Amino acid sequence: MAPRRKKVRSDKASASDATTAGAAMSSGATAENNVHAPTRRNLRGRRGSLKDMLKMPLDVLFEIFGRMHPRDLLTLARTSKDFRALLMSRDSALFWRAAREQVHGLPECPAFLSEPQYANLLFSSFCNNCLKKNAQMFVWEFFVRYCSSCKDKLVVKETFYMRALKAEVQAETGIEEPLHSTALMPRTKNSYSMVPYAHIPDHEVLKTQWKALQTAEEKISFAKMQVALVKARIEPARMLFQWKTNELQTRSTELEGMKQERLDSIIAHLREEGWTEELRKMDYTARYDFRTHKAVRKPQKLTESVWASIRHEVITLMEQIRDARIKYERDTLWSKRLELMYQVVSTYDASSGRRNAMSEMQAQFADLALMAPFRALVDAPLETNITAEDFENLRDSIPALRAEWLEARRAELLELIPPEVSQASKVDLSLSLAFIGFECNTCSRAELRWPNILAHSCLRSKYRADMYEQQVGEVSSMNFASAPWAGNMDDILFSNRWKIARSIIATLGKDPDSTMYEQMMQYQARMICLSDDGDVFEVGCRQALGWREAITHVFATEDGYPGHRAKHRWHVLDASETARVIALEEPEAQPEFDLSYPFFGLEAFYPSASRPKFCCAYCRHSTPKPITGHCISSHGIENPCIDEDFYVHPDRRGTLDSMKPVYVYPAKNEDGDDTVTEPDTLAIIAASVPNGLI
């Protein structure tokens, strides 16, 4: 089979050729012997309907042209050479002038432009330079329409060469007035500073014409003519700018009218479908969202077919607005009810006496609001009238609810204890045992103890997925109250130091299965580690450690040296040596209790991570800075005292529990000589430590 020939495309095939080709195809001719007729495009309207228009009488044509818009005349002139020749001739200026008069308020055509040029500037959408469509950037001073890229290239700030030509003309003619138009435009895109811009094509024409001049008379005449032309352009440019501004404003008003008409029609359809009440309840934000929705704000008449196409979208929008309104009304009502509840709980707490550290470790207002009795009141249906008296009726149940909450937290923490801990203990575990501790996965705090862990800030968060709980957290925050208990036990781990703690407690002669944390805190005992861990002064000494410091010491050394536990050997100091160590350990007077200590200086005394947090016993005020000034100014307390007028937050004791390091020296060193302490070292000489052990 012979290869197919390429199709021959001819845009100027005559009707006779098309007829001949049709006859050949009808007689069975093969494709190889045919020249295919050009494929016709699908065009709207009848093809060739204007071909006989030029055969009409001239008076009819003149009447038609005089009633057309200038934009239509431009389009007609571009349809064929005949129309172009007719409409671009000087004799057709009358048609253009009559068409121009159809446009309301349009200024007269400037003398330096022809009627077709004037119409092309105002009503053609093509860029005057690159012919790109939809070019809407006018520079009236230069009477040009450009696209953005051409404007940036052809309209520029006056260059050195432009100023040089201007200086040359002034030197040779004595005329100082500008020879080309300039436009004041912003220096940069977002600048308010206006600078003169020039039109490069105008400058190039001016430069060429100037260079062609020979005599001084020609140059002076040319310069005067250019000055007159620049002045003649000023008023037409101003009038065109004003006309275009009015046109845009008029068009904007028309579009707004069409949008309003469409909005009214949509609202009428919605009322018919039962959305009258929701439309009435719309607030400003909802009305704005509705008016600016893409299906509503379109400047197009709303017909039944158009409504059918956008109905689902508009109904979905109304449902979203309704849901947002209901949520806002519900949140507002929750907030009001929670405020009533907060006042009741605050009054109850105030009647129980001044606040103390235990106040931070019980169920707070936010925790009570999440419990069933109070939540049932706050989350009651919107139409139910809930008053402060309803919350007052639950006032007597607050102690029982707090006890219930405390037991629930105790059960949650007990579930975190691994089975091997229970197997190692001979009795039922209690969270108050000295070796029971927890670690925070969020802030890496270790040795969180019961019940202080209930006040740990990482376990209380106002950010919740549940909308009711989120509202509770926000009301708590506004009243400077604690956020609700997070309930996420993934943030808490059981301390991996429990074996070390049991060993240390047993070394001190206590039973790990019965000794409570508070008992160990009151137990006055000090010990030194005799293991070779590198923490030795040249003269040979060891730091005296309490039971908690001993746990930290072992954990720190084992962290870098696995299996190091067997090497730790302990020596417990006797009572007199322990008393001497404790006397040296006593911390200095804390500056936050000193009224003369400057409020701004505490940050220098305490690092931010270890600063304590002080809480007022009379209100919710708390701060890491000295609080005595608050007690004096806000509550009239002359001499504020700790644990009476203010207290330390149980989760932020910071450096208050830290002691000065005290070192222990043996009475004799390995050689039998007396040991000498360094002058800057707090130390004791312990006779109970035999020489050679250190």
C-alpha positions in Angstrom: 0.0 0.0 0.0 1.4 3.4 -1.0 2.2 5.8 1.8 -0.4 8.5 2.5 0.4 11.9 1.3 0.5 14.8 3.7 -2.6 16.9 3.8 -2.3 20.2 1.9 -3.7 23.1 3.8 -4.9 26.0 1.8 -6.6 28.9 3.5 -7.5 30.5 0.1 -9.2 27.5 -1.7 -11.8 28.7 -4.0 -15.4 27.5 -4.0 -14.8 25.9 -7.4 -11.9 23.9 -6.1 -14.0 22.7 -3.2 -16.8 21.7 -5.6 -14.4 19.8 -7.9 -12.9 18.0 -4.9 -16.4 17.1 -3.7 -17.3 15.7 -7.2 -14.1 13.6 -7.3 -14.8 12.1 -3.9 -18.4 11.3 -4.9 -17.2 9.5 -8.1 -15.0 7.1 -6.1 -11.6 8.8 -6.6 -8.9 7.6 -4.2 -7.3 9.7 -1.4 -4.0 9.7 -3.3 -5.5 11.6 -6.2 -7.3 14.2 -4.0 -6.2 17.6 -2.6 -8.1 17.9 0.7 -10.2 20.9 1.3 -9.1 23.0 4.3 -10.8 22.2 7.6 -13.2 24.8 8.6 -13.2 26.2 12.2 -16.4 26.2 14.2 -17.4 29.9 14.2 -20.4 31.5 15.8 -22.9 33.1 13.5 -23.1 32.8 9.7 -19.9 32.7 7.7 -19.4 35.5 5.2 -22.4 37.5 6.4 -20.5 40.8 5.9 -19.0 40.1 2.5 -21.7 42.0 0.7 -21.9 44.9 3.2 -19.6 47.1 1.0 -22.2 46.8 -1.8 -24.7 48.7 0.3 -25.4 52.4 -0.6 -23.0 54.8 1.0 -25.8 56.6 2.9 -26.8 53.3 4.5 -23.2 52.6 5.5 -22.7 56.0 6.9 -25.8 55.6 9.0 -24.7 52.2 10.3 -21.1 53.4 11.0 -22.4 56.5 12.9 -24.4 54.3 15.3 -21.5 51.9 16.1 -19.2 52.0 19.1 -15.6 52.8 18.3 -14.6 49.4 19.5 -16.9 47.9 16.8 -15.4 50.1 14.1 -11.9 48.9 15.1 -13.1 45.3 14.9 -14.8 45.9 11.5 -11.6 47.5 10.1 -9.7 44.4 10.9 -12.0 42.0 9.2 -10.8 42.6 5.6 -8.6 44.8 3.5 -11.6 46.5 1.9 -13.0 47.6 5.2 -9.6 48.6 6.4 -9.1 50.8 3.3 -12.5 52.4 3.8 -12.3 53.1 7.5 -8.7 54.1 7.6 -9.0 56.8 5.0 -9.2 60.5 5.9 -12.7 60.7 4.5 -13.9 58.3 7.2 -13.0 60.6 10.1 -16.7 61.5 10.2 -17.7 57.9 11.0 -15.2 57.7 13.8 -16.3 61.1 15.2 -19.9 60.0 15.2 -19.0 56.7 16.8 -17.0 58.5 19.5 -20.0 60.7 20.3 -21.8 57.5 21.3 -19.4 57.2 24.3 -20.6 59.3 27.2 -18.2 61.9 28.5 -15.3 61.0 26.2 -13.0 64.0 25.6 -12.4 65.3 22.1 -9.6 63.6 20.0 -6.3 65.4 20.6 -4.9 67.2 17.6 -1.7 65.1 17.5 -3.7 61.8 17.2 -5.9 60.6 14.3 -9.4 59.3 15.1 -8.4 55.6 14.5 -5.3 56.0 16.7 -7.5 57.6 19.4 -10.0 54.7 19.3 -7.2 52.1 19.3 -5.7 53.7 22.4 -8.9 53.7 24.4 -10.9 50.7 23.1 -8.4 48.1 21.8 -7.2 45.5 24.4 -3.9 44.9 22.7 -0.5 46.1 23.9 0.8 48.9 21.7 4.2 47.3 21.6 4.0 43.5 21.6 0.2 43.1 20.8 -0.4 41.0 23.9 -4.1 40.8 24.7 -5.7 42.4 27.7 -3.2 45.1 28.2 -4.7 47.5 30.8 -1.8 49.7 31.8 -2.3 53.2 30.5 0.4 55.9 30.7 -1.7 58.9 29.7 1.2 61.3 29.6 2.6 59.3 26.7 -0.8 58.2 25.2 0.2 54.5 25.2 -1.3 51.3 26.4 1.2 48.6 27.5 1.3 45.2 29.1 3.2 45.1 32.4 6.5 43.8 30.8 6.5 46.4 28.0 5.8 49.1 30.5 8.7 48.1 32.6 11.0 48.1 29.6 9.8 51.3 27.8 8.8 53.6 30.6 11.9 54.2 32.8 13.3 56.8 35.1 15.2 59.5 33.3 18.7 58.2 32.3 22.0 59.9 32.0 21.8 60.0 28.2 18.3 61.6 28.4 19.6 64.3 30.7 22.7 64.8 28.4 20.5 65.4 25.4 18.4 67.9 27.3 21.6 69.7 28.4 22.8 69.8 24.8 19.5 71.3 23.5 19.6 73.9 26.2 23.2 74.8 25.4 22.5 75.2 21.7 19.1 76.8 21.7 18.9 78.5 25.1 15.4 76.8 25.7 15.3 75.2 29.2 11.7 73.9 29.0 11.4 70.1 28.5 11.3 68.7 25.0 9.5 65.4 25.9 6.7 64.5 28.3 7.4 62.9 31.6 5.1 61.0 34.0 5.4 61.2 37.8 5.3 57.6 39.1 6.4 55.8 42.3 10.1 55.3 42.6 9.5 51.6 43.4 6.4 49.3 43.5 5.4 50.1 47.1 7.0 53.5 47.4 5.2 56.8 48.1 8.1 58.8 46.6 7.2 60.1 43.1 9.9 60.6 40.5 9.8 61.6 36.7 9.7 58.7 34.2 10.4 59.1 30.5 9.2 57.2 27.4 12.1 55.5 25.6 10.5 55.5 22.1 9.6 59.2 22.3 13.2 59.9 23.4 14.7 57.9 20.6 12.5 59.8 18.0 13.5 63.1 19.5 17.2 62.1 19.5 17.1 61.1 15.8 15.3 64.2 14.8 17.7 66.4 16.7 20.8 64.8 15.2 19.4 65.4 11.7 19.2 69.1 12.2 22.0 71.2 10.7 21.5 74.9 11.3 20.9 76.8 14.5 17.5 78.2 13.1 16.3 74.6 12.5 17.3 73.6 16.0 15.6 76.5 17.7 12.4 76.0 15.6 12.4 72.3 16.4 12.9 72.9 20.1 10.0 75.4 20.2 7.8 73.0 18.3 8.6 70.2 20.8 7.9 72.4 23.8 4.5 73.4 22.3 3.7 69.7 21.7 4.6 68.8 25.3 2.3 71.6 26.6 -0.4 70.5 24.2 -0.3 67.0 25.7 -0.9 68.0 29.3 -4.6 68.9 29.2 -5.7 65.9 27.0 -3.8 63.5 29.3 -5.5 65.0 32.4 -9.0 64.8 30.8 -8.4 61.2 29.7 -7.2 60.2 33.1 -10.3 61.7 34.6 -12.6 60.1 32.0 -11.1 56.7 32.6 -11.4 57.1 36.3 -15.1 57.9 35.9 -15.6 55.0 33.6 -14.0 52.6 36.0 -16.2 54.0 38.8 -19.3 53.7 36.7 -18.4 50.2 35.7 -17.7 49.3 39.4 -21.1 50.7 40.3 -22.8 48.7 37.6 -21.1 45.5 38.8 -22.0 46.2 42.4 -25.6 46.7 41.3 -25.5 43.3 39.5 -24.0 41.7 42.5 -26.6 43.2 44.8 -29.4 42.0 42.5 -27.9 38.5 42.5 -27.6 38.6 46.2 -31.2 39.6 46.7 -32.3 36.9 44.4 -30.3 34.2 46.2 -31.7 35.5 49.6 -35.2 35.2 48.1 -34.6 31.6 47.1 -33.2 30.8 50.5 -36.2 32.3 52.3 -38.4 30.1 50.1 -36.4 27.1 51.3 -36.8 28.0 55.0 -33.6 29.8 55.9 -35.3 33.0 57.0 -34.4 32.7 60.6 -30.8 31.8 59.9 -30.5 34.9 57.6 -31.9 37.1 60.4 -29.4 35.8 63.0 -26.3 36.4 60.8 -23.7 38.6 62.4 -21.4 40.9 60.5 -18.8 38.2 59.9 -21.3 35.7 58.6 -22.9 38.3 56.3 -19.5 39.2 55.0 -18.6 35.5 54.3 -21.9 35.1 52.6 -21.7 38.2 50.4 -18.1 37.5 49.3 -18.6 33.8 48.5 -17.7 33.0 44.9 -21.2 31.7 44.1 -22.9 34.8 45.5 -20.6 37.8 44.5 -20.5 37.0 40.8 -21.9 39.9 38.7 -24.3 37.8 36.8 -28.1 37.7 36.7 -29.5 34.8 38.7 -31.8 32.7 36.5 -33.5 29.5 37.5 -30.9 27.4 35.7 -28.1 29.3 37.4 -29.7 28.9 40.8 -30.0 25.1 40.2 -26.3 24.9 39.4 -25.2 26.8 42.6 -27.9 25.8 45.0 -26.0 22.9 46.6 -22.9 25.2 47.1 -25.0 28.0 48.7 -26.9 25.6 50.9 -23.6 24.1 52.1 -22.4 27.6 52.9 -25.5 28.3 54.9 -25.1 25.1 56.8 -21.5 26.1 57.7 -22.6 29.6 58.8 -25.3 28.0 61.0 -22.9 25.5 62.5 -20.4 28.4 63.3 -23.2 30.4 64.9 -24.4 27.6 67.0 -20.8 26.9 68.1 -20.2 30.6 69.0 -23.5 30.7 71.0 -22.6 27.5 72.7 -19.0 28.7 73.5 -20.4 32.0 74.8 -22.9 30.3 77.0 -20.3 27.9 78.3 -18.0 30.8 79.1 -20.8 32.6 81.1 -21.7 29.4 83.0 -18.0 28.6 83.7 -17.6 32.2 85.1 -20.5 31.6 87.5 -18.9 28.2 88.5 -15.5 29.8 89.0 -17.0 32.4 91.4 -18.6 29.6 93.4 -15.5 27.5 93.6 -13.3 30.6 94.4 -15.7 31.6 97.2 -15.6 28.1 98.6 -11.7 28.0 98.5 -11.5 31.4 100.2 -13.8 30.2 103.0 -11.4 27.3 103.6 -8.5 29.7 104.6 -5.5 31.0 102.9 -3.9 29.1 100.0 -0.8 27.0 100.6 1.3 24.5 98.7 -1.4 21.8 99.1 -3.8 24.0 97.2 -1.8 23.4 94.1 -2.0 19.6 94.4 -5.7 19.2 94.6 -8.5 19.3 92.0 -8.5 22.8 90.6 -11.5 24.7 89.2 -10.8 23.3 85.7 -10.7 19.7 87.0 -14.0 20.2 88.8 -15.5 21.6 85.6 -14.7 18.4 83.8 -16.3 16.2 86.4 -19.8 14.9 85.8 -21.9 17.0 88.3 -20.5 20.4 87.2 -20.2 19.5 83.5 -23.9 18.5 83.4 -24.7 22.1 84.5 -22.3 23.9 82.2 -23.1 21.7 79.2 -26.8 21.8 79.7 -28.9 22.6 76.6 -28.8 26.2 75.4 -32.4 26.9 76.2 -31.9 25.8 79.9 -31.5 28.7 82.3 -28.5 28.0 84.6 -27.9 30.4 87.4 -25.3 30.8 90.1 -27.7 29.2 92.5 -27.5 25.9 90.6 -23.7 25.9 91.1 -24.2 26.8 94.8 -26.2 23.6 95.2 -23.1 21.7 94.3 -20.8 23.6 96.7 -21.0 20.9 99.5 -20.0 18.2 97.0 -16.6 19.8 96.2 -14.6 17.9 99.0 -16.0 14.6 97.8 -15.3 15.4 94.2 -11.7 16.4 95.0 -11.2 13.2 96.9 -12.6 11.2 93.9 -10.3 13.1 91.6 -7.3 12.5 93.8 -8.0 8.7 93.9 -8.3 8.7 90.1 -4.9 10.3 89.7 -3.4 7.9 92.3 -4.8 4.9 90.3 -3.4 6.3 87.0 0.1 6.7 88.5 0.1 3.2 90.1 -0.6 1.7 86.7 2.7 3.2 85.5 4.7 1.1 87.9 6.3 -1.9 86.2 5.5 -5.4 87.5 9.1 -6.0 88.4 8.9 -3.2 91.0 5.9 -5.0 92.6 7.8 -8.2 92.6 10.8 -6.7 94.3 8.6 -5.2 97.1 7.2 -7.4 99.9 4.1 -5.2 100.5 1.5 -3.4 98.4 3.0 -0.4 96.8 2.2 3.1 97.9 3.1 6.2 95.9 4.4 7.8 99.1 7.3 5.3 99.3 10.7 6.9 99.2 11.9 4.9 96.2 8.8 5.6 94.1 9.4 8.4 91.6 8.5 9.5 88.1 10.1 11.3 85.2 8.5 13.8 82.8 8.9 12.9 79.1 8.3 16.6 78.1 10.7 18.6 80.2 13.0 15.7 81.3 12.4 16.4 84.9 13.4 13.5 87.1 12.4 12.4 90.6 8.8 13.8 90.4 7.2 12.7 93.7 3.7 12.1 94.9 1.7 14.3 95.5 3.9 17.1 94.1 3.6 15.6 90.6 -0.1 16.7 90.6 1.2 20.3 90.3 3.6 19.6 87.5 3.0 22.1 84.7 3.6 19.7 81.8 0.7 17.6 83.0 -1.8 20.5 82.8 -2.7 22.0 79.4 -5.5 24.2 78.2 -5.1 23.0 74.6 -7.6 20.1 74.0 -9.3 18.5 71.1 -12.7 18.5 72.9 -14.4 21.9 72.5 -15.8 21.9 76.0 -12.4 21.1 77.6 -10.8 23.8 75.4 -13.3 26.3 76.7 -12.6 25.3 80.3 -8.9 25.8 79.7 -9.5 29.3 78.2 -11.7 30.4 81.2 -9.0 29.1 83.6 -6.3 31.0 81.8 -8.4 34.2 81.8 -8.7 33.9 85.6 -5.1 32.9 86.1 -6.1 29.5 87.4 -4.4 26.2 86.7 -5.2 24.4 83.4 -7.0 21.1 83.7 -5.2 17.8 84.2 -4.1 16.6 80.8 -4.7 12.9 81.5 -2.0 11.9 79.0 0.1 9.3 80.8 2.4 8.9 77.8 4.2 12.0 79.1 5.1 10.4 82.4 7.5 7.5 82.9 8.3 5.6 86.1 11.7 6.5 87.3 14.5 4.1 86.3 16.4 5.0 89.5 14.2 2.9 91.7 16.7 0.1 92.2 19.4 2.7 93.1 17.0 4.4 95.6 16.2 1.1 97.3 19.9 0.3 97.7 20.7 3.7 99.2 17.7 3.6 101.6 18.8 0.1 102.7 22.4 1.4 103.1 21.1 4.0 105.6 19.5 1.3 107.6 15.9 1.9 106.5 13.4 -0.6 105.0 12.6 0.5 101.4 9.2 -1.2 101.5 8.0 0.8 104.5 9.9 4.1 104.5 8.0 7.0 103.1 9.4 9.9 101.2 8.6 12.4 103.9 10.3 10.2 106.5 13.5 10.2 104.4 13.3 13.9 103.9 13.3 14.4 107.7 16.0 11.7 108.3 19.3 13.5 109.0 22.0 11.3 107.6 25.0 11.9 105.4 27.3 9.4 103.5 30.3 9.4 101.3 31.1 7.2 98.4 34.4 5.4 98.7 34.5 4.2 95.1 37.2 5.4 92.7 35.1 7.6 90.4 37.6 10.4 89.7 36.0 12.9 92.0 38.9 13.2 94.4 41.0 16.3 95.4 44.7 16.0 95.4 44.8 15.8 99.2 42.1 13.1 99.1 38.5 13.9 100.1 34.9 13.0 99.3 31.7 15.1 99.2 29.1 14.4 101.9 25.9 13.3 100.3 22.3 13.1 101.4 20.2 10.2 100.3 18.8 12.0 97.2 22.3 13.4 96.2 23.6 9.8 96.6 21.0 8.5 94.1 21.9 11.2 91.6 25.6 10.5 92.1 25.2 6.8 91.4 22.9 7.4 88.4 25.4 9.9 86.9 28.4 7.6 87.2 26.5 4.6 85.9 25.1 6.5 82.9 28.6 6.7 81.4 29.9 3.4 82.8 27.5 0.5 82.5 27.9 -2.1 85.2 29.6 0.4 87.6 27.0 -0.3 90.3 29.0 -3.0 92.1 32.0 -0.6 92.6 30.1 1.8 94.8 31.0 1.5 98.4 29.4 3.7 101.0 30.5 5.0 104.4 27.8 6.5 106.6 29.0 9.4 108.8 28.3 9.2 112.5 25.8 11.5 114.3 28.4 14.2 115.3 30.0 14.3 111.9 26.6 14.5 110.2 25.6 17.4 112.5 28.8 19.3 111.5 28.1 18.7 107.8 24.5 19.8 108.1 25.7 23.0 109.9 28.0 23.8 107.0 25.3 22.9 104.4 22.8 25.4 105.7 22.0 27.7 102.7 22.4 31.5 103.0 19.4 33.7 103.5 17.5 33.7 100.2 17.3 37.1 98.7 13.7 36.7 97.7 12.7 37.0 101.3 14.7 40.2 101.7 12.5 43.3 101.1 15.5 45.3 100.2 16.5 42.9 97.4 15.8 44.5 94.0 12.9 43.0 92.0 14.8 42.9 88.8 17.9 41.1 90.1 16.5 37.6 90.9 17.3 36.4 87.3 21.0 37.0 88.0 20.8 35.1 91.3 18.9 32.1 89.9 19.2 30.5 86.5 15.9 30.5 84.7 15.6 26.7 84.8 16.1 26.5 88.6 14.3 29.6 89.8 11.6 28.9 92.4 8.1 30.1 91.8 6.4 32.1 94.6 2.6 32.1 95.1 0.4 34.5 97.0 -1.7 32.9 99.8 -4.5 35.5 99.3 -4.9 35.5 95.5 -3.9 33.7 92.3 -0.7 35.9 91.8 2.5 33.9 91.2 5.9 35.0 90.0 9.6 33.8 89.9 10.5 37.2 91.2 10.2 38.4 94.9 6.6 38.4 95.9 6.9 40.3 99.1 6.2 43.6 97.3 2.9 42.2 96.0 1.9 41.1 99.5 2.6 44.7 100.8 1.0 46.7 98.0 -2.0 44.4 97.2 -2.9 42.9 100.6 -1.5 45.4 103.1 0.8 42.8 104.8 3.6 44.7 106.6 6.0 41.8 107.1 5.1 39.0 104.7 6.3 35.5 105.9 6.8 32.4 103.9 4.3 29.6 104.3 1.9 32.2 105.8 1.5 35.1 103.4 3.1 33.4 100.4 4.5 29.9 99.6 6.7 28.2 97.2 5.0 26.3 94.4 5.6 22.5 95.0 6.6 22.0 91.4 9.0 24.9 91.2 11.1 24.9 94.4 14.2 25.4 92.3 17.4 25.9 94.3 15.6 26.2 97.6 16.3 22.6 98.4 19.9 22.6 97.3 22.7 22.7 99.8 26.3 23.8 99.7 28.7 21.0 98.9 30.7 19.9 102.0 33.8 17.7 101.7 35.0 15.1 104.1 38.7 14.5 104.8 40.1 11.6 106.8 42.1 12.4 110.0 45.2 10.8 108.4 46.2 10.3 104.8 47.8 7.0 103.6 51.2 8.0 104.8 49.9 8.7 108.3 50.3 12.5 108.0 47.7 15.0 109.0 45.4 16.2 106.1 45.1 19.9 105.4 41.9 21.3 103.9 41.9 23.9 101.2 41.0 27.3 102.5 38.1 27.8 100.0 36.6 24.4 100.5 33.8 23.8 103.0 35.0 20.6 104.7 35.3 18.7 107.9 37.9 16.2 109.2 36.0 12.9 110.0 37.7 10.7 112.6 35.4 7.9 111.7 36.9 7.7 108.2 40.1 5.6 108.5 43.2 6.8 106.7 43.7 5.0 103.4 39.9 4.7 102.7 39.9 7.9 100.7 
